[in-house]
Every structure is written in structure tokens, then in C-alpha cells.
């Protein structure tokens, strides 16, 4: 039986998409797939730090070991050299295309290793939600927060930090303009804000006052508590009535995927 290992990389939202798509392909093709979720600087949490175990017959998920680590200059490409003893092929930073897909690679019948931050196929939102069930202690924190929500609670996710495209194309002024329009029309009555920038949080507190709901969080994604806080915010956003998100942010899109709520990316012109 071919050995297939898939390693999700990058941030939380990207990893979740990789896992869900790997589950879909493994089920559709009835092949065993090993998924390795390793904590790293951009997501300092294991799958089991955030979620309950996967329960799909063809998929195993673990933290793996050094041999499962993506090859980089920092590790002198040593994991890739070790993998040559048990895999026939390796696909680094794999991105599916019309000519090469996970399904076509599996169809070749050989053992391979793959690291990727991309969804490997289309999948239903129902499957996505089935893959990711929060740990009970995180679910309780979500429930405590969303107990104050209504159908007219607006979720707002503003990505800053190192995301230059989100900063450039989703400026605060554009968010404020859209939020004010929704408040003036009566379509929303309160806001829940998730952001990775304390200055944005302070701006919203001064601007919207008692209309604003937000959580005190650790913003460092290189800390376990930072990722736990991020996943709680993600689920809280998914419980709002509609969502405004940032350009080039998988986090915003993931929140919408969790509950099928109306989702709008706030952007200024992309031509500049």
C-alpha cells in the first residue's frame, strides 16, 4: 500500500483547509492518508491543542517527527534527505492545478510526501465543520462570548500584523464606511471585532463604544495561547449574523465557511 503523507503549513486557516480537503480525497478514493500537523512559528499549536480527534476511517493525524518536517535552509534540507528512504516522490509547497492534483498523484500508485498551504480539492461546508470540533474548554469560552450575540451582530475581522496586502487593500477607513452604513440602515445593531492589532482594537473602542464587543487576547501567533485565542475568535465570528473580512486573509474566509453566513471582503481599489 502506498504511503501518503500530507503536511499542512502556514497559518491556522490554511492548515484547516488542507486537512478538510485531505479528508475529502481520502474518503472519495478510499485510500489511507497520513496528515501531519506540526506546530511552527506561524501556528504554535498542535491539532489536539485546539480540536477533538478526527473520526474518519481513512485519515490518521499526528504531530509527526523530524523526518516529517518541511525541508528548509534552517534544517539544511536534512528531513528531505531522510525521506528518500521511504518515499518515492516529494512535493514541496504543492499547489493543485488543472494538470496535477492530489487525486492524480494518488492515482500513480507510489508513496509520496507533500507539504502545502492550499486546499487540495473542493469540499462541503458540512464536512469542514465535521473535521473541526473544538476542545470542550475552548467551546465553553465561545459560548460565553456569543451568548450576547443576536441575528444583527456584525462580525468584523481586521488583519494587520505582517499581512501587507490586507493593510493596503482593506484600510480602516473602508471598514468604518461600510460598518457605519450598516448601522445607519438598521441592518446591524452591534459589532464583534477580531483583530491582531491592539491599535485597531483601541480605535474601534473609541469609535463605537458600547456597540463593540471584543475579547482580550494574546496576539502572538508564535505562542500557544495566541493560537487558542485565535481559534476562539474564529468560532465567535462564525456565530455572527454577517461578516466583514480583510483582503487576502484565509482567517476571514474560514470563519464564513464554518457557518455559511453572508461574507463580504472589504477592499479599496486593487489597481493601485
Secondary structure, DSSP 8 states (H G I E B T S, - for coil): ---EEEEE-SSHHHHHHHHHHHHHHHHHHT--EEEE---BTTB---HHHHB-----TTEEEE---GGGS---TTTTTHHHHHHTTT-SEEETT----SS--HHHHHHTT--EEEEESS--S---HHHHHHH--B-HHHHHHHHHHHTT--TTEEEEEE--TT-HHHHHHS-HHHHHHHHHHHHHHTS-SEEEEEES-HHHHHHHHHHHGGGEEE------TTSHHHHHHHHHHHHHHHTSSEEEEETT-HHHHHHHHTTT-EEEEE---S--
